[in-house]
Amino acid sequence: MTPLADDVAIESFEIWSTSAVLGVTDPSQISAARSILNGCLLSTERAASRFHEGTEIISLNAAAGMGPVPVSDVLFDLVEVAIDAARMTSGACDPTVADAVIAQGYDDDFDLLPEDRDAPRAVQVPGTAGITLDRATSTISLPLDVHLDLGATAKARTADLAALAIAEQLGCGALVDLGGDLRIAGPVPHGGWRIGITDQARTLTTNSVAETVAVTAGGIASSSSRVRTWRAGGMERHHVIDPATGESANTPWRMVSIAAATATEANALSTAALVWGDEALFELPQRNIAARLVRHDGTIERVGGWPEPIAEDRS
């Protein structure tokens, strides 16, 4: 997604092998806003990256089956949010897919993956039922052989927290988009933030914008089966795992965009929609969720009141 506005300051950069965009309604605050965002990004990376040595999630996964592990407030929050996402999506967006993701070939930072991997294998996804969180002691217990991958929600949660922090601390409107997980907070530009929807989440140009919508509150998230892909055993794989099979989801959707109260909720549901397949056309309206779903042939389905695109003046 790409914010399109003339009366705000916008900064774009790369983070976590994807694109990021920061916007503020007071251009004089862009540097301060970037500092706040950088702090949020660093905290999440130290807590939840499974690709950097010494992170908390690596230590927690290594202690599976060994009892309670003390964790930071940041990791506790991220795990709690991930479990809530699993409950909200009836298990379709599940953080216990770590071993399944690795078995499909996603075992390193995305930009470092080789052109082809060994043939993928299906690994059972255990689910979150056995995970114990103790807020009083700030500890987490993972059952034996249960390992977490917070990639489906940690980025969106970071966008939520950063946008709220920028708006509160700087008193201006804020937009934070981390690889398609977007949250706005505080005052909005006249007519709202104009958001370009695209299935090219790793690019920052407006050339790939498919349509534009105006957003005045909450979050939008887009999940794709075509952005983070790699080959394993000569087969194309992607990062969204179907917990029922332990393999990359066999989905009719190449892209799903969701509008919700937070980027975290939107992300969980857009991920789940890829897993649900055609059932998403039933599941999302039942949850009063507005969504735009794009089939592999380019056919667009709009449910839950997702608006028609804004006509852009290209003159």
C-alpha positions as CSV (number, residue, x, y, z in Angstrom):
1,M,0.0,0.0,0.0
2,T,1.1,3.5,-0.7
3,P,-0.1,6.8,0.9
4,L,-1.0,9.4,-1.6
5,A,-1.2,13.0,-0.2
6,D,0.0,16.4,-1.0
7,D,-0.3,18.2,2.4
8,V,1.7,15.8,4.6
9,A,5.4,14.7,5.0
10,I,6.1,11.2,3.8
11,E,9.2,9.2,4.2
12,S,9.8,5.8,2.5
13,F,12.5,3.2,3.4
14,E,13.2,-0.5,3.4
15,I,13.0,-2.7,6.5
16,W,12.8,-6.4,7.2
17,S,13.0,-7.2,3.5
18,T,10.0,-5.1,2.6
19,S,8.9,-1.5,2.1
20,A,8.0,0.9,4.9
21,V,6.2,4.3,4.7
22,L,5.9,6.9,7.5
23,G,3.6,9.9,7.1
24,V,2.8,12.8,9.4
25,T,0.4,15.7,9.1
26,D,3.0,18.1,10.5
27,P,6.0,18.1,8.2
28,S,8.2,19.6,11.0
29,Q,7.7,16.4,13.0
30,I,8.9,13.9,10.4
31,S,12.4,13.4,12.0
32,A,11.0,13.0,15.5
33,A,8.4,10.6,14.1
34,R,11.1,8.5,12.4
35,S,13.0,8.3,15.7
36,I,9.9,7.0,17.5
37,L,9.2,4.5,14.7
38,N,12.9,3.3,14.7
39,G,12.6,2.6,18.4
40,C,9.5,0.5,17.9
41,L,11.1,-1.4,15.0
42,L,14.3,-2.1,17.0
43,S,12.3,-3.4,20.0
44,T,10.3,-5.7,17.8
45,E,13.3,-7.0,16.0
46,R,15.2,-7.8,19.3
47,A,12.2,-9.6,20.6
48,A,10.7,-11.4,17.6
49,S,13.1,-11.9,14.7
50,R,13.9,-15.5,14.1
51,F,16.7,-14.6,11.7
52,H,19.0,-12.7,14.1
53,E,21.1,-14.4,16.8
54,G,20.3,-13.5,20.4
55,T,16.7,-12.5,19.9
56,E,14.2,-13.4,22.5
57,I,12.0,-15.6,20.3
58,I,15.0,-17.8,19.4
59,S,15.6,-18.3,23.1
60,L,12.0,-18.9,23.9
61,N,11.6,-21.5,21.1
62,A,14.8,-23.3,22.3
63,A,13.2,-23.6,25.7
64,A,10.0,-25.3,24.5
65,G,9.0,-28.0,27.0
66,M,11.3,-26.7,29.7
67,G,8.8,-24.6,31.7
68,P,8.2,-20.9,32.1
69,V,10.7,-18.5,30.4
70,P,11.0,-14.8,31.6
71,V,10.4,-12.5,28.6
72,S,10.3,-8.7,28.0
73,D,7.1,-6.8,28.0
74,V,7.5,-6.4,24.2
75,L,7.7,-10.2,23.5
76,F,4.9,-10.9,26.0
77,D,2.7,-8.5,24.2
78,L,3.6,-9.8,20.7
79,V,2.9,-13.4,21.7
80,E,-0.4,-12.5,23.4
81,V,-1.5,-10.6,20.3
82,A,-0.5,-13.6,18.1
83,I,-2.6,-16.0,20.2
84,D,-5.5,-13.6,20.1
85,A,-5.2,-13.5,16.3
86,A,-5.4,-17.3,16.2
87,R,-8.6,-17.3,18.3
88,M,-10.1,-14.5,16.2
89,T,-9.5,-16.4,13.0
90,S,-10.5,-19.9,14.4
91,G,-6.9,-21.0,14.0
92,A,-6.4,-19.9,10.4
93,C,-3.7,-17.3,11.5
94,D,-1.6,-19.4,13.8
95,P,1.8,-18.4,15.4
96,T,2.8,-22.1,15.9
97,V,3.6,-22.5,12.2
98,A,7.3,-21.9,12.7
99,D,8.4,-25.5,12.0
100,A,6.1,-25.7,9.0
101,V,7.4,-22.4,7.5
102,I,11.0,-23.7,7.9
103,A,10.0,-27.1,6.3
104,Q,8.6,-25.3,3.3
105,G,12.0,-23.6,2.8
106,Y,11.7,-20.2,4.5
107,D,14.6,-20.7,7.0
108,D,16.5,-17.5,6.5
109,D,16.0,-13.8,5.9
110,F,13.9,-13.6,2.7
111,D,16.6,-11.7,0.7
112,L,19.1,-14.5,1.5
113,L,17.0,-17.4,0.3
114,P,18.6,-19.4,-2.6
115,E,16.9,-19.7,-5.9
116,D,15.7,-23.2,-5.2
117,R,15.6,-25.4,-2.0
118,D,15.2,-29.1,-1.3
119,A,11.7,-30.5,-1.8
120,P,9.3,-29.1,0.9
121,R,7.6,-31.3,3.4
122,A,4.5,-30.9,5.4
123,V,4.9,-30.5,9.2
124,Q,2.0,-30.6,11.6
125,V,1.0,-27.3,13.1
126,P,0.3,-27.9,16.8
127,G,-1.9,-24.9,17.6
128,T,-1.8,-22.5,20.5
129,A,-3.9,-24.4,23.1
130,G,-0.9,-25.6,25.2
131,I,0.9,-22.2,25.4
132,T,0.8,-20.6,28.9
133,L,1.2,-16.9,29.4
134,D,1.6,-15.6,33.0
135,R,1.3,-11.8,33.1
136,A,2.1,-11.6,36.9
137,T,5.5,-13.1,36.3
138,S,5.9,-12.0,32.7
139,T,6.7,-15.6,31.6
140,I,5.7,-17.8,28.7
141,S,5.7,-21.6,28.6
142,L,5.8,-23.5,25.3
143,P,4.9,-27.2,25.1
144,L,7.5,-29.5,23.8
145,D,8.0,-29.2,20.0
146,V,5.9,-26.0,19.8
147,H,7.8,-23.2,18.2
148,L,6.6,-19.7,17.4
149,D,6.8,-17.6,14.2
150,L,5.3,-14.1,14.9
151,G,5.7,-12.9,11.3
152,A,2.0,-12.8,10.7
153,T,1.2,-10.3,13.4
154,A,4.4,-8.7,14.9
155,K,4.8,-6.3,12.0
156,A,1.2,-5.2,12.1
157,R,1.4,-4.8,15.9
158,T,4.5,-2.6,15.5
159,A,2.7,-0.4,13.0
160,D,-0.2,0.0,15.5
161,L,2.1,0.9,18.4
162,A,4.3,3.2,16.4
163,A,1.4,5.2,14.9
164,L,-0.3,5.6,18.3
165,A,3.0,6.7,19.9
166,I,3.7,9.2,17.2
167,A,0.3,10.8,17.4
168,E,0.3,10.9,21.2
169,Q,3.9,12.2,21.7
170,L,4.0,14.6,18.8
171,G,0.4,15.7,18.7
172,C,0.1,15.2,14.9
173,G,-1.6,12.7,12.6
174,A,0.5,9.7,11.8
175,L,0.5,6.9,9.2
176,V,2.8,3.9,9.5
177,D,2.9,1.3,6.8
178,L,5.2,-1.7,7.3
179,G,5.1,-3.9,4.2
180,G,1.3,-3.6,3.7
181,D,0.3,-3.4,7.4
182,L,-0.9,0.1,7.8
183,R,-2.2,2.1,10.8
184,I,-3.2,5.7,11.1
185,A,-3.7,7.7,14.3
186,G,-4.4,11.3,15.3
187,P,-5.7,14.0,13.0
188,V,-6.0,13.1,9.3
189,P,-5.4,15.2,6.2
190,H,-8.4,16.9,4.5
191,G,-10.5,14.1,3.0
192,G,-8.5,11.4,4.9
193,W,-5.3,9.6,4.0
194,R,-5.6,8.4,0.4
195,I,-4.2,4.9,0.3
196,G,-3.1,3.2,-2.9
197,I,-3.8,-0.5,-2.8
198,T,-1.2,-2.6,-4.6
199,D,-0.1,-6.2,-4.7
200,Q,3.5,-5.1,-5.0
201,A,4.3,-4.7,-1.3
202,R,8.0,-4.6,-1.8
203,T,8.0,-1.6,-4.0
204,L,7.5,2.1,-3.1
205,T,6.4,3.5,-6.4
206,T,2.9,4.5,-7.3
207,N,3.1,2.8,-10.7
208,S,1.7,-0.5,-9.3
209,V,-1.3,1.1,-7.5
210,A,-4.4,-0.7,-8.5
211,E,-6.9,1.6,-6.8
212,T,-7.1,4.3,-4.1
213,V,-9.3,4.5,-1.0
214,A,-9.7,7.2,1.6
215,V,-9.0,6.2,5.2
216,T,-9.9,8.3,8.3
217,A,-9.3,5.9,11.2
218,G,-8.0,2.4,12.0
219,G,-5.9,0.1,9.9
220,I,-5.6,-1.6,6.6
221,A,-3.6,-4.7,5.9
222,S,-2.9,-6.6,2.7
223,S,-1.6,-10.2,2.5
224,S,-0.5,-11.8,-0.7
225,S,0.4,-15.2,-2.0
226,R,2.5,-13.6,-4.7
227,V,5.0,-11.4,-2.9
228,R,7.1,-13.6,-0.6
229,T,7.6,-16.6,-2.8
230,W,10.5,-19.0,-3.3
231,R,11.1,-22.3,-5.0
232,A,11.6,-25.6,-3.1
233,G,12.0,-28.9,-5.0
234,G,11.0,-27.1,-8.2
235,M,7.7,-26.0,-6.7
236,E,6.7,-22.4,-5.9
237,R,6.0,-21.9,-2.2
238,H,4.8,-18.8,-0.2
239,H,4.9,-17.7,3.4
240,V,1.2,-18.1,4.3
241,I,0.8,-21.6,5.9
242,D,-2.5,-23.4,6.1
243,P,-2.4,-24.8,9.6
244,A,-4.6,-27.7,8.5
245,T,-2.0,-29.0,6.1
246,G,1.3,-27.6,7.3
247,E,2.0,-26.4,3.7
248,S,1.8,-23.1,1.8
249,A,-2.0,-22.3,1.5
250,N,-3.6,-23.4,-1.7
251,T,-5.6,-20.3,-2.2
252,P,-7.6,-18.7,-5.0
253,W,-6.5,-15.3,-3.9
254,R,-3.3,-13.6,-5.0
255,M,-4.1,-10.6,-2.7
256,V,-6.5,-9.8,0.1
257,S,-6.9,-6.3,1.7
258,I,-8.8,-5.8,4.9
259,A,-10.0,-2.7,6.7
260,A,-10.4,-3.0,10.5
261,A,-10.0,-1.1,13.8
262,T,-6.3,-1.9,13.9
263,A,-3.5,-3.1,11.6
264,T,-3.1,-6.2,13.7
265,E,-6.8,-7.2,13.3
266,A,-6.7,-6.4,9.6
267,N,-3.5,-8.5,9.1
268,A,-4.8,-11.5,11.0
269,L,-7.9,-11.5,8.9
270,S,-6.2,-10.9,5.6
271,T,-3.8,-13.8,6.4
272,A,-6.8,-16.0,7.4
273,A,-8.6,-15.1,4.2
274,L,-5.8,-16.6,2.1
275,V,-6.2,-19.8,4.1
276,W,-10.0,-19.8,4.0
277,G,-10.0,-19.5,0.2
278,D,-13.5,-19.0,-1.2
279,E,-14.9,-19.4,2.3
280,A,-13.5,-16.0,3.0
281,L,-16.5,-14.5,1.1
282,F,-18.7,-15.9,3.8
283,E,-16.4,-15.6,6.9
284,L,-15.5,-11.9,6.4
285,P,-19.0,-10.5,6.1
286,Q,-20.0,-12.6,9.1
287,R,-17.4,-10.6,11.0
288,N,-18.6,-7.3,9.6
289,I,-15.3,-6.9,7.9
290,A,-14.8,-4.8,4.7
291,A,-12.4,-6.6,2.3
292,R,-11.1,-6.5,-1.3
293,L,-10.0,-9.9,-2.6
294,V,-8.2,-10.4,-5.9
295,R,-8.2,-13.8,-7.7
296,H,-5.2,-15.0,-9.6
297,D,-6.9,-14.1,-12.9
298,G,-7.4,-10.5,-11.6
299,T,-11.1,-10.7,-10.8
300,I,-11.9,-8.5,-7.8
301,E,-14.4,-9.4,-5.1
302,R,-15.5,-6.7,-2.7
303,V,-17.3,-7.7,0.5
304,G,-18.5,-6.0,3.7
305,G,-18.9,-2.6,2.1
306,W,-15.3,-2.2,0.7
307,P,-15.7,1.0,-1.3
308,E,-15.2,1.5,-5.0
309,P,-11.9,3.2,-5.8
310,I,-11.4,6.9,-5.7
311,A,-11.0,8.4,-9.2
312,E,-7.5,10.0,-9.3
313,D,-6.9,13.2,-11.3
314,R,-3.9,12.3,-13.5
315,S,-3.8,15.6,-15.4
